[in-house]
Amino acid sequence: MRRPDAPWAMMADMRSETINLTTGARDTVADITDACRAFVRGEADGLLHVFVPHATAGVAIIETGAGSEEDLLRTLGELLPADDRWRHRHGSRGHGRSHVMPAVVPPYATVPVIGGRLGLGTWQSICLVDLNVDNPDRTVRLSFLPG
C-alpha cells in the first residue's frame, strides 16, 4: 500500500502492454524498435522498460542492418554452442544453451523517453534475441513509466 506522504506517491501510474512475435526455427535477432516507438508515441518524458518473460530469450540494444545481428548470433554460437555439453537436455540439441543465454543477453532493457521519443543513439535498435528453436512464440512486455 502506498503512503500518501511518500516521495513515489506523486508518480503517475505505469502503462503496460504486450506484443507477440514468432521467431521461427532459427536463432533470431528480431528488431522491435518500431513497436517500442509506437508504444511511447505521444507520451511525455519517462522510461520505457522492455522485458521478455521467457527463460530462453533476451533483449539487446545494438545496431541493426549492418551485419551486427549476424555478428551477435555468431558470437553467441561460439560462446554457447548448440551441442551436447549442457545438463539441461530436453528439446533440440543444445537447448540448454538457451537457458544460459539470458545471463549474457539479459531479458530486459530500459530506454529513456524524451518528449514521446525513444532516447536511443543514432544507430541503436531494440532487439529480441532468441536461441530457442523449440518455441517460436514470444511475448515482449513494454512498460512506460512517466517521469
BALOLUM-406271 format. One record per residue: residue number from 1; x negated, y negated, z negated of N, C-alpha, C in turn. Coordinates in nm, 3 decimals, decimal comma, always signed. Example, Ala and Ser with C-alpha at 12.3 -4.5 7.8 and 13.67 -1.06 7.14 Angstrom:
REM BALOLUM-406271
@seq = 1 | nxx = -1,319 | nyy = +0,569 | nzz = -0,780 | caxx = -1,230 | cayy = +0,450 | cazz = -0,780 | cxx = -1,320 | cyy = +0,330 | czz = -0,780
@seq = 2 | nxx = -1,285 | nyy = +0,225 | nzz = -0,708 | caxx = -1,367 | cayy = +0,106 | cazz = -0,714 | cxx = -1,290 | cyy = -0,003 | czz = -0,787
This chain:
REM BALOLUM-406271
@seq = 1 | nxx = -0,084 | nyy = +0,118 | nzz = +0,000 | caxx = +0,000 | cayy = +0,000 | cazz = +0,000 | cxx = -0,089 | cyy = -0,124 | czz = +0,000
@seq = 2 | nxx = -0,056 | nyy = -0,221 | nzz = +0,084 | caxx = -0,132 | cayy = -0,345 | cazz = +0,088 | cxx = -0,096 | cyy = -0,437 | czz = -0,027
@seq = 3 | nxx = -0,199 | nyy = -0,498 | nzz = -0,082 | caxx = -0,175 | cayy = -0,603 | cazz = -0,181 | cxx = -0,158 | cyy = -0,733 | czz = -0,105
@seq = 4 | nxx = -0,055 | nyy = -0,811 | nzz = -0,135 | caxx = -0,033 | cayy = -0,935 | cazz = -0,059 | cxx = -0,144 | cyy = -1,037 | czz = -0,076
@seq = 5 | nxx = -0,224 | nyy = -1,027 | nzz = -0,182 | caxx = -0,332 | cayy = -1,123 | cazz = -0,203 | cxx = -0,465 | cyy = -1,075 | czz = -0,146
@seq = 6 | nxx = -0,468 | nyy = -0,956 | nzz = -0,087 | caxx = -0,592 | cayy = -0,902 | cazz = -0,033 | cxx = -0,628 | cyy = -0,971 | czz = +0,098
@seq = 7 | nxx = -0,759 | nyy = -0,984 | nzz = +0,129 | caxx = -0,801 | cayy = -1,055 | cazz = +0,250 | cxx = -0,745 | cyy = -0,994 | czz = +0,378
@seq = 8 | nxx = -0,726 | nyy = -0,864 | nzz = +0,381 | caxx = -0,678 | cayy = -0,799 | cazz = +0,502 | cxx = -0,527 | cyy = -0,810 | czz = +0,517
@seq = 9 | nxx = -0,456 | nyy = -0,860 | nzz = +0,417 | caxx = -0,311 | cayy = -0,867 | cazz = +0,422 | cxx = -0,261 | cyy = -0,961 | czz = +0,531
@seq = 10 | nxx = -0,344 | nyy = -1,056 | nzz = +0,572 | caxx = -0,302 | cayy = -1,152 | cazz = +0,673 | cxx = -0,326 | cyy = -1,103 | czz = +0,815
@seq = 11 | nxx = -0,394 | nyy = -0,991 | nzz = +0,831 | caxx = -0,422 | cayy = -0,941 | cazz = +0,965 | cxx = -0,294 | cyy = -0,891 | czz = +1,032
@seq = 12 | nxx = -0,284 | nyy = -0,914 | nzz = +1,160 | caxx = -0,171 | cayy = -0,862 | cazz = +1,235 | cxx = -0,186 | cyy = -0,710 | czz = +1,248
@seq = 13 | nxx = -0,078 | nyy = -0,646 | nzz = +1,279 | caxx = -0,080 | cayy = -0,501 | cazz = +1,293 | cxx = -0,150 | cyy = -0,458 | czz = +1,421
@seq = 14 | nxx = -0,212 | nyy = -0,344 | nzz = +1,410 | caxx = -0,279 | cayy = -0,283 | cazz = +1,524 | cxx = -0,174 | cyy = -0,230 | czz = +1,623
@seq = 15 | nxx = -0,207 | nyy = -0,240 | nzz = +1,752 | caxx = -0,123 | cayy = -0,184 | cazz = +1,858 | cxx = -0,200 | cyy = -0,067 | czz = +1,917
@seq = 16 | nxx = -0,130 | nyy = +0,044 | nzz = +1,944 | caxx = -0,199 | cayy = +0,163 | cazz = +1,991 | cxx = -0,113 | cyy = +0,239 | czz = +2,090
@seq = 17 | nxx = -0,178 | nyy = +0,301 | nzz = +2,188 | caxx = -0,108 | cayy = +0,389 | cazz = +2,283 | cxx = -0,209 | cyy = +0,491 | czz = +2,336
@seq = 18 | nxx = -0,157 | nyy = +0,593 | nzz = +2,401 | caxx = -0,245 | cayy = +0,695 | cazz = +2,458 | cxx = -0,234 | cyy = +0,695 | czz = +2,609
@seq = 19 | nxx = -0,343 | nyy = +0,734 | nzz = +2,674 | caxx = -0,342 | cayy = +0,761 | cazz = +2,817 | cxx = -0,385 | cyy = +0,907 | czz = +2,833
@seq = 20 | nxx = -0,338 | nyy = +0,969 | nzz = +2,939 | caxx = -0,370 | cayy = +1,109 | cazz = +2,966 | cxx = -0,449 | cyy = +1,119 | czz = +3,095
@seq = 21 | nxx = -0,547 | nyy = +1,208 | nzz = +3,096 | caxx = -0,630 | cayy = +1,232 | cazz = +3,214 | cxx = -0,643 | cyy = +1,381 | czz = +3,236
@seq = 22 | nxx = -0,663 | nyy = +1,418 | nzz = +3,361 | caxx = -0,700 | cayy = +1,554 | cazz = +3,395 | cxx = -0,842 | cyy = +1,547 | czz = +3,450
@seq = 23 | nxx = -0,934 | nyy = +1,616 | nzz = +3,384 | caxx = -1,075 | cayy = +1,605 | cazz = +3,421 | cxx = -1,121 | cyy = +1,714 | czz = +3,516
@seq = 24 | nxx = -1,046 | nyy = +1,822 | nzz = +3,529 | caxx = -1,081 | cayy = +1,926 | cazz = +3,626 | cxx = -1,169 | cyy = +2,036 | czz = +3,569
@seq = 25 | nxx = -1,228 | nyy = +2,112 | nzz = +3,660 | caxx = -1,304 | cayy = +2,232 | cazz = +3,623 | cxx = -1,454 | cyy = +2,209 | czz = +3,629
@seq = 26 | nxx = -1,497 | nyy = +2,082 | nzz = +3,628 | caxx = -1,641 | cayy = +2,049 | cazz = +3,631 | cxx = -1,672 | cyy = +1,949 | czz = +3,521
@seq = 27 | nxx = -1,798 | nyy = +1,943 | nzz = +3,482 | caxx = -1,842 | cayy = +1,838 | cazz = +3,390 | cxx = -1,804 | cyy = +1,704 | czz = +3,452
@seq = 28 | nxx = -1,752 | nyy = +1,614 | nzz = +3,370 | caxx = -1,693 | cayy = +1,492 | cazz = +3,424 | cxx = -1,731 | cyy = +1,368 | czz = +3,344
@seq = 29 | nxx = -1,755 | nyy = +1,260 | nzz = +3,416 | caxx = -1,760 | cayy = +1,126 | cazz = +3,360 | cxx = -1,649 | cyy = +1,049 | czz = +3,432
@seq = 30 | nxx = -1,542 | nyy = +1,018 | nzz = +3,359 | caxx = -1,426 | cayy = +0,951 | cazz = +3,419 | cxx = -1,420 | cyy = +0,807 | czz = +3,371
@seq = 31 | nxx = -1,422 | nyy = +0,714 | nzz = +3,463 | caxx = -1,417 | cayy = +0,571 | cazz = +3,432 | cxx = -1,274 | cyy = +0,534 | czz = +3,391
@seq = 32 | nxx = -1,256 | nyy = +0,487 | nzz = +3,269 | caxx = -1,125 | cayy = +0,447 | cazz = +3,220 | cxx = -1,117 | cyy = +0,296 | czz = +3,193
@seq = 33 | nxx = -1,213 | nyy = +0,222 | nzz = +3,249 | caxx = -1,219 | cayy = +0,078 | cazz = +3,224 | cxx = -1,093 | cyy = +0,006 | czz = +3,268
@seq = 34 | nxx = -1,039 | nyy = +0,041 | nzz = +3,385 | caxx = -0,919 | cayy = -0,028 | cazz = +3,433 | cxx = -0,801 | cyy = -0,009 | czz = +3,337
@seq = 35 | nxx = -0,785 | nyy = +0,112 | nzz = +3,283 | caxx = -0,677 | cayy = +0,137 | cazz = +3,187 | cxx = -0,700 | cyy = +0,055 | czz = +3,060
@seq = 36 | nxx = -0,825 | nyy = +0,042 | nzz = +3,018 | caxx = -0,858 | cayy = -0,038 | cazz = +2,900 | cxx = -0,830 | cyy = -0,186 | czz = +2,926
@seq = 37 | nxx = -0,866 | nyy = -0,234 | nzz = +3,044 | caxx = -0,839 | cayy = -0,375 | cazz = +3,080 | cxx = -0,689 | cyy = -0,403 | czz = +3,077
@seq = 38 | nxx = -0,613 | nyy = -0,312 | nzz = +3,137 | caxx = -0,467 | cayy = -0,331 | cazz = +3,141 | cxx = -0,409 | cyy = -0,332 | czz = +3,000
@seq = 39 | nxx = -0,462 | nyy = -0,250 | nzz = +2,912 | caxx = -0,411 | cayy = -0,241 | cazz = +2,775 | cxx = -0,432 | cyy = -0,371 | czz = +2,697
@seq = 40 | nxx = -0,543 | nyy = -0,439 | nzz = +2,718 | caxx = -0,571 | cayy = -0,562 | cazz = +2,640 | cxx = -0,530 | cyy = -0,689 | czz = +2,712
@seq = 41 | nxx = -0,488 | nyy = -0,679 | nzz = +2,838 | caxx = -0,448 | cayy = -0,798 | cazz = +2,914 | cxx = -0,338 | cyy = -0,872 | czz = +2,839
@seq = 42 | nxx = -0,354 | nyy = -1,000 | nzz = +2,823 | caxx = -0,255 | cayy = -1,083 | cazz = +2,756 | cxx = -0,275 | cyy = -1,094 | czz = +2,606
@seq = 43 | nxx = -0,369 | nyy = -1,021 | nzz = +2,551 | caxx = -0,398 | cayy = -1,029 | cazz = +2,408 | cxx = -0,490 | cyy = -1,149 | czz = +2,383
@seq = 44 | nxx = -0,500 | nyy = -1,187 | nzz = +2,257 | caxx = -0,597 | cayy = -1,290 | cazz = +2,217 | cxx = -0,728 | cyy = -1,219 | czz = +2,184
@seq = 45 | nxx = -0,806 | nyy = -1,276 | nzz = +2,097 | caxx = -0,932 | cayy = -1,214 | cazz = +2,055 | cxx = -0,905 | cyy = -1,098 | czz = +1,961
@seq = 46 | nxx = -0,994 | nyy = -0,999 | nzz = +1,965 | caxx = -0,981 | cayy = -0,885 | cazz = +1,876 | cxx = -1,077 | cyy = -0,776 | czz = +1,916
@seq = 47 | nxx = -1,043 | nyy = -0,653 | nzz = +1,881 | caxx = -1,126 | cayy = -0,537 | cazz = +1,912 | cxx = -1,043 | cyy = -0,429 | czz = +1,979
@seq = 48 | nxx = -1,099 | nyy = -0,370 | nzz = +2,082 | caxx = -1,041 | cayy = -0,250 | cazz = +2,143 | cxx = -1,120 | cyy = -0,131 | czz = +2,091
@seq = 49 | nxx = -1,049 | nyy = -0,036 | nzz = +2,035 | caxx = -1,112 | cayy = +0,088 | cazz = +1,991 | cxx = -1,062 | cyy = +0,199 | czz = +2,083
@seq = 50 | nxx = -1,155 | nyy = +0,273 | nzz = +2,141 | caxx = -1,124 | cayy = +0,383 | cazz = +2,232 | cxx = -1,166 | cyy = +0,511 | czz = +2,161
@seq = 51 | nxx = -1,074 | nyy = +0,608 | nzz = +2,152 | caxx = -1,100 | cayy = +0,731 | cazz = +2,077 | cxx = -1,042 | cyy = +0,851 | czz = +2,152
@seq = 52 | nxx = -1,120 | nyy = +0,958 | nzz = +2,163 | caxx = -1,069 | cayy = +1,082 | cazz = +2,220 | cxx = -1,051 | cyy = +1,183 | czz = +2,106
@seq = 53 | nxx = -0,927 | nyy = +1,228 | nzz = +2,082 | caxx = -0,901 | cayy = +1,322 | cazz = +1,973 | cxx = -0,927 | cyy = +1,466 | czz = +2,017
@seq = 54 | nxx = -1,046 | nyy = +1,491 | nzz = +2,065 | caxx = -1,085 | cayy = +1,624 | cazz = +2,112 | cxx = -1,223 | cyy = +1,656 | czz = +2,054
@seq = 55 | nxx = -1,244 | nyy = +1,781 | nzz = +2,020 | caxx = -1,373 | cayy = +1,824 | cazz = +1,963 | cxx = -1,479 | cyy = +1,844 | czz = +2,071
@seq = 56 | nxx = -1,443 | nyy = +1,822 | nzz = +2,196 | caxx = -1,534 | cayy = +1,853 | cazz = +2,307 | cxx = -1,544 | cyy = +1,742 | czz = +2,409
@seq = 57 | nxx = -1,514 | nyy = +1,619 | nzz = +2,371 | caxx = -1,523 | cayy = +1,507 | cazz = +2,466 | cxx = -1,581 | cyy = +1,386 | czz = +2,393
@seq = 58 | nxx = -1,629 | nyy = +1,290 | nzz = +2,470 | caxx = -1,687 | cayy = +1,171 | cazz = +2,413 | cxx = -1,655 | cyy = +1,048 | czz = +2,496
@seq = 59 | nxx = -1,695 | nyy = +0,933 | nzz = +2,446 | caxx = -1,676 | cayy = +0,805 | cazz = +2,515 | cxx = -1,813 | cyy = +0,740 | czz = +2,529
@seq = 60 | nxx = -1,846 | nyy = +0,700 | nzz = +2,651 | caxx = -1,975 | cayy = +0,634 | cazz = +2,678 | cxx = -1,949 | cyy = +0,502 | czz = +2,748
@seq = 61 | nxx = -2,031 | nyy = +0,403 | nzz = +2,717 | caxx = -2,029 | cayy = +0,277 | cazz = +2,789 | cxx = -2,156 | cyy = +0,275 | czz = +2,873
@seq = 62 | nxx = -2,138 | nyy = +0,289 | nzz = +3,004 | caxx = -2,250 | cayy = +0,299 | cazz = +3,096 | cxx = -2,218 | cyy = +0,225 | czz = +3,225
@seq = 63 | nxx = -2,320 | nyy = +0,205 | nzz = +3,306 | caxx = -2,299 | cayy = +0,154 | cazz = +3,441 | cxx = -2,245 | cyy = +0,268 | czz = +3,526
@seq = 64 | nxx = -2,145 | nyy = +0,238 | nzz = +3,609 | caxx = -2,091 | cayy = +0,340 | cazz = +3,699 | cxx = -2,111 | cyy = +0,296 | czz = +3,844
@seq = 65 | nxx = -2,104 | nyy = +0,393 | nzz = +3,934 | caxx = -2,111 | cayy = +0,362 | cazz = +4,076 | cxx = -2,250 | cyy = +0,354 | czz = +4,133
@seq = 66 | nxx = -2,353 | nyy = +0,366 | nzz = +4,050 | caxx = -2,491 | cayy = +0,358 | cazz = +4,099 | cxx = -2,570 | cyy = +0,485 | czz = +4,067
@seq = 67 | nxx = -2,497 | nyy = +0,592 | nzz = +4,034 | caxx = -2,562 | cayy = +0,718 | cazz = +4,004 | cxx = -2,576 | cyy = +0,750 | czz = +3,856
@seq = 68 | nxx = -2,538 | nyy = +0,658 | nzz = +3,770 | caxx = -2,554 | cayy = +0,681 | cazz = +3,626 | cxx = -2,467 | cyy = +0,795 | czz = +3,575
@seq = 69 | nxx = -2,350 | nyy = +0,814 | nzz = +3,635 | caxx = -2,264 | cayy = +0,924 | cazz = +3,592 | cxx = -2,336 | cyy = +1,057 | czz = +3,611
@seq = 70 | nxx = -2,395 | nyy = +1,076 | nzz = +3,730 | caxx = -2,468 | cayy = +1,200 | cazz = +3,759 | cxx = -2,593 | cyy = +1,211 | czz = +3,671
@seq = 71 | nxx = -2,659 | nyy = +1,098 | nzz = +3,647 | caxx = -2,776 | cayy = +1,100 | cazz = +3,559 | cxx = -2,737 | cyy = +1,143 | czz = +3,417
@seq = 72 | nxx = -2,625 | nyy = +1,091 | nzz = +3,368 | caxx = -2,579 | cayy = +1,129 | cazz = +3,234 | cxx = -2,546 | cyy = +1,278 | czz = +3,229
@seq = 73 | nxx = -2,472 | nyy = +1,327 | nzz = +3,328 | caxx = -2,438 | cayy = +1,469 | cazz = +3,329 | cxx = -2,562 | cyy = +1,558 | czz = +3,342
@seq = 74 | nxx = -2,659 | nyy = +1,517 | nzz = +3,422 | caxx = -2,784 | cayy = +1,593 | cazz = +3,435 | cxx = -2,859 | cyy = +1,595 | czz = +3,301
@seq = 75 | nxx = -2,866 | nyy = +1,480 | nzz = +3,236 | caxx = -2,934 | cayy = +1,472 | cazz = +3,107 | cxx = -2,864 | cyy = +1,559 | czz = +3,004
@seq = 76 | nxx = -2,732 | nyy = +1,553 | nzz = +2,998 | caxx = -2,658 | cayy = +1,639 | cazz = +2,905 | cxx = -2,676 | cyy = +1,786 | czz = +2,938
@seq = 77 | nxx = -2,684 | nyy = +1,818 | nzz = +3,069 | caxx = -2,709 | cayy = +1,956 | cazz = +3,109 | cxx = -2,845 | cyy = +2,006 | czz = +3,066
@seq = 78 | nxx = -2,944 | nyy = +1,918 | nzz = +3,069 | caxx = -3,079 | cayy = +1,956 | cazz = +3,023 | cxx = -3,085 | cyy = +1,967 | czz = +2,872
@seq = 79 | nxx = -3,019 | nyy = +1,875 | nzz = +2,804 | caxx = -3,019 | cayy = +1,873 | cazz = +2,658 | cxx = -2,929 | cyy = +1,984 | czz = +2,601
@seq = 80 | nxx = -2,817 | nyy = +2,006 | nzz = +2,667 | caxx = -2,716 | cayy = +2,102 | cazz = +2,621 | cxx = -2,683 | cyy = +2,199 | czz = +2,735
@seq = 81 | nxx = -2,769 | nyy = +2,294 | nzz = +2,765 | caxx = -2,747 | cayy = +2,383 | cazz = +2,879 | cxx = -2,624 | cyy = +2,472 | czz = +2,862
@seq = 82 | nxx = -2,559 | nyy = +2,502 | nzz = +2,974 | caxx = -2,441 | cayy = +2,590 | cazz = +2,974 | cxx = -2,488 | cyy = +2,734 | czz = +2,983
@seq = 83 | nxx = -2,550 | nyy = +2,782 | nzz = +2,873 | caxx = -2,598 | cayy = +2,920 | cazz = +2,871 | cxx = -2,546 | cyy = +2,991 | czz = +2,747
@seq = 84 | nxx = -2,604 | nyy = +3,103 | nzz = +2,713 | caxx = -2,552 | cayy = +3,186 | cazz = +2,604 | cxx = -2,621 | cyy = +3,161 | czz = +2,469
@seq = 85 | nxx = -2,691 | nyy = +3,050 | nzz = +2,452 | caxx = -2,760 | cayy = +3,024 | cazz = +2,325 | cxx = -2,667 | cyy = +2,981 | czz = +2,212
@seq = 86 | nxx = -2,546 | nyy = +2,944 | nzz = +2,243 | caxx = -2,455 | cayy = +2,881 | cazz = +2,147 | cxx = -2,382 | cyy = +2,985 | czz = +2,063
@seq = 87 | nxx = -2,371 | nyy = +2,961 | nzz = +1,935 | caxx = -2,297 | cayy = +3,051 | cazz = +1,846 | cxx = -2,147 | cyy = +3,040 | czz = +1,869
@seq = 88 | nxx = -2,101 | nyy = +2,922 | nzz = +1,902 | caxx = -1,960 | cayy = +2,902 | cazz = +1,935 | cxx = -1,942 | cyy = +2,958 | czz = +2,076
@seq = 89 | nxx = -1,883 | nyy = +3,077 | nzz = +2,089 | caxx = -1,889 | cayy = +3,150 | cazz = +2,215 | cxx = -1,756 | cyy = +3,178 | czz = +2,284
@seq = 90 | nxx = -1,645 | nyy = +3,129 | nzz = +2,239 | caxx = -1,522 | cayy = +3,159 | cazz = +2,314 | cxx = -1,518 | cyy = +3,073 | czz = +2,440
@seq = 91 | nxx = -1,436 | nyy = +3,112 | nzz = +2,534 | caxx = -1,422 | cayy = +3,033 | cazz = +2,656 | cxx = -1,531 | cyy = +3,064 | czz = +2,756
@seq = 92 | nxx = -1,555 | nyy = +2,970 | nzz = +2,846 | caxx = -1,653 | cayy = +2,989 | cazz = +2,953 | cxx = -1,795 | cyy = +2,993 | czz = +2,899
@seq = 93 | nxx = -1,886 | nyy = +3,041 | nzz = +2,981 | caxx = -2,028 | cayy = +3,050 | cazz = +2,942 | cxx = -2,079 | cyy = +2,911 | czz = +2,903
@seq = 94 | nxx = -2,140 | nyy = +2,903 | nzz = +2,786 | caxx = -2,196 | cayy = +2,777 | cazz = +2,739 | cxx = -2,096 | cyy = +2,684 | czz = +2,674
@seq = 95 | nxx = -1,975 | nyy = +2,732 | nzz = +2,648 | caxx = -1,870 | cayy = +2,646 | cazz = +2,591 | cxx = -1,914 | cyy = +2,581 | czz = +2,460
@seq = 96 | nxx = -1,998 | nyy = +2,647 | nzz = +2,383 | caxx = -2,044 | cayy = +2,591 | cazz = +2,256 | cxx = -2,110 | cyy = +2,456 | czz = +2,271
@seq = 97 | nxx = -2,173 | nyy = +2,431 | nzz = +2,385 | caxx = -2,237 | cayy = +2,300 | cazz = +2,406 | cxx = -2,136 | cyy = +2,187 | czz = +2,404
@seq = 98 | nxx = -2,014 | nyy = +2,216 | nzz = +2,448 | caxx = -1,910 | cayy = +2,113 | cazz = +2,449 | cxx = -1,876 | cyy = +2,067 | czz = +2,308
@seq = 99 | nxx = -1,891 | nyy = +2,158 | nzz = +2,211 | caxx = -1,862 | cayy = +2,124 | cazz = +2,072 | cxx = -1,977 | cyy = +2,050 | czz = +2,005
@seq = 100 | nxx = -2,095 | nyy = +2,055 | nzz = +2,064 | caxx = -2,211 | cayy = +1,983 | cazz = +2,012 | cxx = -2,219 | cyy = +1,843 | czz = +2,076
@seq = 101 | nxx = -2,170 | nyy = +1,830 | nzz = +2,199 | caxx = -2,182 | cayy = +1,706 | cazz = +2,275 | cxx = -2,132 | cyy = +1,581 | czz = +2,201
@seq = 102 | nxx = -2,021 | nyy = +1,585 | nzz = +2,124 | caxx = -1,977 | cayy = +1,463 | cazz = +2,056 | cxx = -2,076 | cyy = +1,409 | czz = +1,952
@seq = 103 | nxx = -2,175 | nyy = +1,489 | nzz = +1,914 | caxx = -2,281 | cayy = +1,438 | cazz = +1,827 | cxx = -2,380 | cyy = +1,354 | czz = +1,906
@seq = 104 | nxx = -2,381 | nyy = +1,372 | nzz = +2,038 | caxx = -2,470 | cayy = +1,297 | cazz = +2,127 | cxx = -2,394 | cyy = +1,182 | czz = +2,193
@seq = 105 | nxx = -2,277 | nyy = +1,211 | nzz = +2,246 | caxx = -2,187 | cayy = +1,111 | cazz = +2,305 | cxx = -2,065 | cyy = +1,108 | czz = +2,214
@seq = 106 | nxx = -2,056 | nyy = +1,010 | nzz = +2,125 | caxx = -1,951 | cayy = +1,010 | cazz = +2,023 | cxx = -1,811 | cyy = +1,002 | czz = +2,083
@seq = 107 | nxx = -1,710 | nyy = +1,045 | nzz = +2,008 | caxx = -1,574 | cayy = +1,044 | cazz = +2,060 | cxx = -1,505 | cyy = +0,907 | czz = +2,050
@seq = 108 | nxx = -1,583 | nyy = +0,801 | nzz = +2,037 | caxx = -1,522 | cayy = +0,669 | cazz = +2,021 | cxx = -1,618 | cyy = +0,560 | czz = +2,070
@seq = 109 | nxx = -1,559 | nyy = +0,445 | nzz = +2,097 | caxx = -1,635 | cayy = +0,323 | cazz = +2,125 | cxx = -1,546 | cyy = +0,205 | czz = +2,088
@seq = 110 | nxx = -1,607 | nyy = +0,097 | nzz = +2,045 | caxx = -1,534 | cayy = -0,025 | cazz = +2,012 | cxx = -1,592 | cyy = -0,138 | czz = +2,097
@seq = 111 | nxx = -1,502 | nyy = -0,213 | nzz = +2,160 | caxx = -1,541 | cayy = -0,320 | cazz = +2,252 | cxx = -1,472 | cyy = -0,449 | czz = +2,208
@seq = 112 | nxx = -1,545 | nyy = -0,561 | nzz = +2,202 | caxx = -1,479 | cayy = -0,687 | cazz = +2,171 | cxx = -1,385 | cyy = -0,729 | czz = +2,284
@seq = 113 | nxx = -1,278 | nyy = -0,795 | nzz = +2,245 | caxx = -1,183 | cayy = -0,852 | cazz = +2,340 | cxx = -1,182 | cyy = -1,002 | czz = +2,315
@seq = 114 | nxx = -1,208 | nyy = -1,078 | nzz = +2,420 | caxx = -1,213 | cayy = -1,224 | cazz = +2,408 | cxx = -1,111 | cyy = -1,282 | czz = +2,504
@seq = 115 | nxx = -1,009 | nyy = -1,343 | nzz = +2,448 | caxx = -0,905 | cayy = -1,403 | cazz = +2,531 | cxx = -0,840 | cyy = -1,304 | czz = +2,626
@seq = 116 | nxx = -0,814 | nyy = -1,184 | nzz = +2,580 | caxx = -0,748 | cayy = -1,084 | cazz = +2,662 | cxx = -0,836 | cyy = -1,012 | czz = +2,762
@seq = 117 | nxx = -0,966 | nyy = -1,034 | nzz = +2,755 | caxx = -1,060 | cayy = -0,969 | cazz = +2,848 | cxx = -1,162 | cyy = -0,888 | czz = +2,769
@seq = 118 | nxx = -1,198 | nyy = -0,772 | nzz = +2,824 | caxx = -1,299 | cayy = -0,690 | cazz = +2,761 | cxx = -1,432 | cyy = -0,763 | czz = +2,759
@seq = 119 | nxx = -1,501 | nyy = -0,759 | nzz = +2,648 | caxx = -1,631 | cayy = -0,825 | cazz = +2,634 | cxx = -1,745 | cyy = -0,735 | czz = +2,679
@seq = 120 | nxx = -1,728 | nyy = -0,670 | nzz = +2,792 | caxx = -1,833 | cayy = -0,583 | cazz = +2,848 | cxx = -1,934 | cyy = -0,665 | czz = +2,925
@seq = 121 | nxx = -2,055 | nyy = -0,612 | nzz = +2,937 | caxx = -2,156 | cayy = -0,673 | cazz = +3,022 | cxx = -2,121 | cyy = -0,651 | czz = +3,169
@seq = 122 | nxx = -2,192 | nyy = -0,720 | nzz = +3,256 | caxx = -2,162 | cayy = -0,718 | cazz = +3,399 | cxx = -2,148 | cyy = -0,578 | czz = +3,456
@seq = 123 | nxx = -2,235 | nyy = -0,487 | nzz = +3,420 | caxx = -2,236 | cayy = -0,355 | cazz = +3,482 | cxx = -2,179 | cyy = -0,245 | czz = +3,393
@seq = 124 | nxx = -2,124 | nyy = -0,281 | nzz = +3,279 | caxx = -2,075 | cayy = -0,180 | cazz = +3,185 | cxx = -1,933 | cyy = -0,134 | czz = +3,217
@seq = 125 | nxx = -1,913 | nyy = -0,004 | nzz = +3,202 | caxx = -1,781 | cayy = +0,057 | cazz = +3,215 | cxx = -1,758 | cyy = +0,149 | czz = +3,096
@seq = 126 | nxx = -1,632 | nyy = +0,170 | nzz = +3,064 | caxx = -1,595 | cayy = +0,262 | cazz = +2,956 | cxx = -1,556 | cyy = +0,394 | czz = +3,021
@seq = 127 | nxx = -1,621 | nyy = +0,502 | nzz = +2,977 | caxx = -1,601 | cayy = +0,632 | cazz = +3,042 | cxx = -1,572 | cyy = +0,743 | czz = +2,942
@seq = 128 | nxx = -1,484 | nyy = +0,833 | nzz = +2,982 | caxx = -1,462 | cayy = +0,958 | cazz = +2,911 | cxx = -1,564 | cyy = +1,058 | czz = +2,963
@seq = 129 | nxx = -1,635 | nyy = +1,124 | nzz = +2,872 | caxx = -1,733 | cayy = +1,226 | cazz = +2,910 | cxx = -1,678 | cyy = +1,360 | czz = +2,862
@seq = 130 | nxx = -1,664 | nyy = +1,455 | nzz = +2,955 | caxx = -1,603 | cayy = +1,583 | cazz = +2,924 | cxx = -1,684 | cyy = +1,696 | czz = +2,984
@seq = 131 | nxx = -1,740 | nyy = +1,782 | nzz = +2,900 | caxx = -1,814 | cayy = +1,900 | cazz = +2,945 | cxx = -1,731 | cyy = +2,027 | czz = +2,930
@seq = 132 | nxx = -1,610 | nyy = +2,017 | nzz = +2,880 | caxx = -1,527 | cayy = +2,134 | cazz = +2,853 | cxx = -1,445 | cyy = +2,170 | czz = +2,977
@seq = 133 | nxx = -1,495 | nyy = +2,262 | nzz = +3,054 | caxx = -1,426 | cayy = +2,302 | cazz = +3,177 | cxx = -1,307 | cyy = +2,394 | czz = +3,149
@seq = 134 | nxx = -1,290 | nyy = +2,437 | nzz = +3,024 | caxx = -1,179 | cayy = +2,524 | cazz = +2,987 | cxx = -1,051 | cyy = +2,448 | czz = +2,959
@seq = 135 | nxx = -1,060 | nyy = +2,318 | nzz = +2,933 | caxx = -0,942 | cayy = +2,238 | cazz = +2,901 | cxx = -0,949 | cyy = +2,105 | czz = +2,977
@seq = 136 | nxx = -0,886 | nyy = +2,097 | nzz = +3,093 | caxx = -0,896 | cayy = +1,974 | cazz = +3,173 | cxx = -0,800 | cyy = +1,863 | czz = +3,130
@seq = 137 | nxx = -0,709 | nyy = +1,890 | nzz = +3,037 | caxx = -0,611 | cayy = +1,790 | cazz = +2,997 | cxx = -0,663 | cyy = +1,713 | czz = +2,876
@seq = 138 | nxx = -0,681 | nyy = +1,582 | nzz = +2,895 | caxx = -0,741 | cayy = +1,497 | cazz = +2,793 | cxx = -0,650 | cyy = +1,381 | czz = +2,759
@seq = 139 | nxx = -0,655 | nyy = +1,343 | nzz = +2,632 | caxx = -0,583 | cayy = +1,226 | cazz = +2,582 | cxx = -0,686 | cyy = +1,127 | czz = +2,530
@seq = 140 | nxx = -0,665 | nyy = +1,001 | nzz = +2,559 | caxx = -0,750 | cayy = +0,894 | cazz = +2,507 | cxx = -0,659 | cyy = +0,796 | czz = +2,434
@seq = 141 | nxx = -0,692 | nyy = +0,766 | nzz = +2,308 | caxx = -0,614 | cayy = +0,669 | cazz = +2,233 | cxx = -0,682 | cyy = +0,533 | czz = +2,243
@seq = 142 | nxx = -0,605 | nyy = +0,434 | nzz = +2,287 | caxx = -0,651 | cayy = +0,295 | cazz = +2,292 | cxx = -0,581 | cyy = +0,221 | czz = +2,179
@seq = 143 | nxx = -0,660 | nyy = +0,151 | nzz = +2,097 | caxx = -0,602 | cayy = +0,075 | cazz = +1,986 | cxx = -0,658 | cyy = -0,067 | czz = +1,990
@seq = 144 | nxx = -0,570 | nyy = -0,165 | nzz = +1,980 | caxx = -0,611 | cayy = -0,305 | cazz = +1,978 | cxx = -0,585 | cyy = -0,361 | czz = +1,839
@seq = 145 | nxx = -0,689 | nyy = -0,418 | nzz = +1,781 | caxx = -0,678 | cayy = -0,483 | cazz = +1,651 | cxx = -0,703 | cyy = -0,632 | czz = +1,671
@seq = 146 | nxx = -0,600 | nyy = -0,714 | nzz = +1,655 | caxx = -0,619 | cayy = -0,859 | cazz = +1,674 | cxx = -0,717 | cyy = -0,914 | czz = +1,573
@seq = 147 | nxx = -0,789 | nyy = -1,019 | nzz = +1,615 | caxx = -0,887 | cayy = -1,083 | cazz = +1,528 | cxx = -0,825 | cyy = -1,187 | czz = +1,439
